[in-house]
Amino acid sequence: MSAPPDIDKPPQDLPPANPIRALRKSFQAVAKATRRGGNLMAARLPAPVRAALAGPVAYADMLFVDHGVFRLAYLNRHALTPRAWRSAQPAPHDIAWFARRGVRSILNLRGYRDCGAYRLEQKACRANGIEMIDFALFSRGAPAKETIRDAALLLNRIAYPMLMHCKSGADRAGLMAVLYMHLKEGAPMREAVKQLSWRFGHFRDGATGVLDAFFDEYLAFDARTPTPFLQWVDQHYDPEALKRSFRPTGLGSLLVDRILRRE
């Protein structure tokens, strides 16, 4: 007859606890509850109650669904020049901070989104007399020619000082910061591309490395045949060819898409 199992011994076949996975599951649970609460409020509660709860629900959505709780600790905020800033998605108190430093325009590189962070940003911009401009960029595809042209036009017409931001302040903010430094400040492209750097949370080995490949193509062409950047975009740049040739590494994709969970 076999001896009874030792109940004081922990089971040997259980996997070790994964604190990152546990934290992620906790945030997913809170996010799901926040969404359910918002849907319930919109569907069933009387209008006065909805109005009273709209602010707290928007904050909960920003903090837990949009991961804003991490941005409370680190906004990835940097001054490019005295008239331009870059950052991650700002909360209302961040927008007030920028307003006190003279910011007149906020360039939202995430575009329009039906979520708490967007509604809070709109409201805070109105309260602080800041123009909010939606200009959606994408970090995982070869930039379209029209996007680069439109960005150049936008940089010429917005009111300065300005803030540009995406969700994390790393990739789309980096792309726009390169364009700003080169087209508006006259920085050589080899200097401007330093705005796409690990220092700001950007990693060229993942899918977002297509942005580095885009500027690398221009620099290689310009070294052979000196050409203004926008002229190269109009006459020589081939987004489809870049899309076909670019290959992110597995490790980089794991870091950007699975661990950092970039938008």
CORRAHU-V771082 format. One record per residue. RES is the residue in one small letter. SS is DSSP state (H for helix, E for strand, - for the rest). BURIAL is # if it has 9 or more other ideal C-beta (glycine too) atoms within 8 Angstrom, else .. D_FIRST is the distance of its C-alpha to the first C-alpha in Angstrom with 1 decimal. Layout:
res:ss:burial:d_first
RES:SS:BURIAL:D_FIRST
RES:SS:BURIAL:D_FIRST
This chain:
res:ss:burial:d_first
m:-:.:0.0
s:-:.:3.8
a:-:.:6.6
p:-:.:9.1
p:-:.:12.2
d:-:.:15.1
i:-:.:17.6
d:-:.:20.4
k:-:.:20.2
p:-:.:22.5
p:-:.:21.3
q:-:.:22.2
d:-:.:23.5
l:-:.:26.2
p:-:.:29.7
p:-:.:31.9
a:-:.:34.3
n:-:.:37.7
p:H:.:40.5
i:H:.:43.2
r:H:.:41.3
a:H:#:40.5
l:H:.:44.2
r:H:.:45.4
k:H:.:43.2
s:H:.:44.6
f:H:#:48.2
q:H:.:47.5
a:H:.:46.4
v:H:#:49.5
a:H:#:51.7
k:H:.:50.4
a:H:.:51.0
t:H:#:54.5
r:H:#:55.4
r:H:.:54.3
g:H:#:56.3
g:H:#:59.3
n:H:.:59.1
l:H:#:58.7
m:H:#:61.7
a:H:.:63.8
a:H:.:63.0
r:H:.:63.0
l:-:#:64.6
p:-:.:68.3
a:H:.:70.6
p:H:.:71.3
v:H:#:67.6
r:H:#:67.0
a:H:.:69.8
a:H:.:68.5
l:H:#:64.9
a:H:#:66.1
g:H:.:66.3
p:H:.:62.8
v:H:#:61.2
a:H:#:63.0
y:H:#:61.9
a:H:#:58.3
d:H:#:58.6
m:H:#:60.2
l:H:#:57.7
f:H:#:54.4
v:H:#:55.2
d:-:#:57.7
h:-:#:55.8
g:H:#:58.8
v:H:.:56.7
f:H:.:56.4
r:H:#:60.1
l:H:.:60.8
a:H:.:59.5
y:-:.:61.2
l:-:#:63.9
n:-:#:64.6
r:-:#:68.3
h:E:#:70.9
a:E:.:74.7
l:E:#:76.1
t:E:.:79.7
p:-:.:81.6
r:-:.:81.7
a:E:#:78.3
w:E:#:74.7
r:E:#:71.3
s:E:#:68.1
a:-:#:65.0
q:-:#:65.2
p:-:#:67.1
a:-:#:66.4
p:H:#:69.4
h:H:.:69.7
d:H:#:69.7
i:H:#:72.6
a:H:#:74.5
w:H:.:74.0
f:H:#:75.5
a:H:#:78.3
r:H:.:79.3
r:-:.:79.7
g:-:.:82.0
v:-:#:79.8
r:-:#:81.7
s:E:#:79.5
i:E:#:75.7
l:E:#:74.7
n:E:#:71.5
l:-:#:70.0
r:-:#:67.2
g:-:.:69.7
y:-:.:69.6
r:-:.:66.2
d:-:.:65.5
c:-:#:63.3
g:H:#:63.6
a:H:#:64.4
y:H:#:67.4
r:H:#:68.7
l:H:#:68.5
e:H:#:70.2
q:H:#:73.0
k:H:#:73.6
a:H:#:73.6
c:H:#:76.0
r:H:.:78.4
a:H:.:78.2
n:-:#:79.1
g:-:.:81.7
i:-:#:79.8
e:E:#:80.1
m:E:#:76.7
i:E:#:76.8
d:E:.:74.0
f:-:#:73.8
a:-:.:70.6
l:-:#:69.5
f:-:.:66.4
s:-:#:64.5
r:-:.:62.6
g:-:.:65.5
a:-:#:68.7
p:-:#:71.3
a:-:.:73.8
k:H:#:77.5
e:H:.:78.4
t:H:#:75.9
i:H:#:77.5
r:H:#:81.0
d:H:#:80.2
a:H:#:78.5
a:H:#:81.7
l:H:.:83.9
l:H:#:81.7
l:H:#:81.9
n:H:.:85.7
r:H:.:86.0
i:-:#:83.5
a:-:.:84.6
y:-:.:83.6
p:-:#:81.9
m:E:#:78.8
l:E:#:75.0
m:E:#:72.9
h:E:#:69.2
c:-:#:66.3
k:-:#:62.8
s:-:#:61.6
g:-:#:65.0
a:-:#:63.9
d:-:#:64.7
r:H:#:67.3
a:H:#:68.9
g:H:#:69.0
l:H:#:70.7
m:H:#:73.3
a:H:#:73.8
v:H:#:74.6
l:H:#:77.2
y:H:#:78.6
m:H:#:79.0
h:H:#:80.6
l:H:#:82.7
k:H:#:83.8
e:-:#:83.7
g:-:.:84.7
a:-:.:81.9
p:-:.:81.5
m:H:#:78.6
r:H:.:76.8
e:H:.:76.8
a:H:#:76.1
v:H:#:72.9
k:H:.:71.4
q:H:#:70.7
l:-:#:67.8
s:-:.:65.7
w:H:.:62.3
r:H:.:64.2
f:H:#:64.4
g:-:#:60.9
h:-:#:62.1
f:-:#:60.2
r:-:#:61.9
d:-:#:58.8
g:-:#:57.5
a:H:#:59.2
t:H:#:61.7
g:H:#:63.0
v:H:#:65.2
l:H:#:67.6
d:H:#:67.9
a:H:#:68.4
f:H:#:71.3
f:H:#:73.1
d:H:.:72.3
e:H:#:74.1
y:H:#:77.2
l:H:#:77.3
a:H:.:77.1
f:H:#:79.9
d:H:#:82.0
a:H:.:81.8
r:H:.:83.3
t:-:.:85.7
p:-:.:86.3
t:-:#:85.9
p:-:.:85.7
f:H:#:82.2
l:H:#:83.2
q:H:.:85.4
w:H:#:82.5
v:H:#:80.4
d:H:#:83.1
q:H:.:84.2
h:-:.:81.4
y:-:#:77.9
d:-:.:75.7
p:H:#:72.7
e:H:.:71.3
a:H:.:71.5
l:H:#:69.7
k:H:#:67.0
r:H:.:66.4
s:H:.:66.5
f:-:#:64.3
r:-:.:60.6
p:-:#:58.4
t:-:.:55.6
g:H:.:52.0
l:H:.:51.4
g:H:#:54.5
s:H:#:53.6
l:H:#:50.1
l:H:#:51.8
v:H:#:54.6
d:H:#:52.9
r:H:.:49.3
i:H:.:49.3
l:-:#:52.8
r:-:.:53.0
r:-:#:56.7
e:-:.:58.8
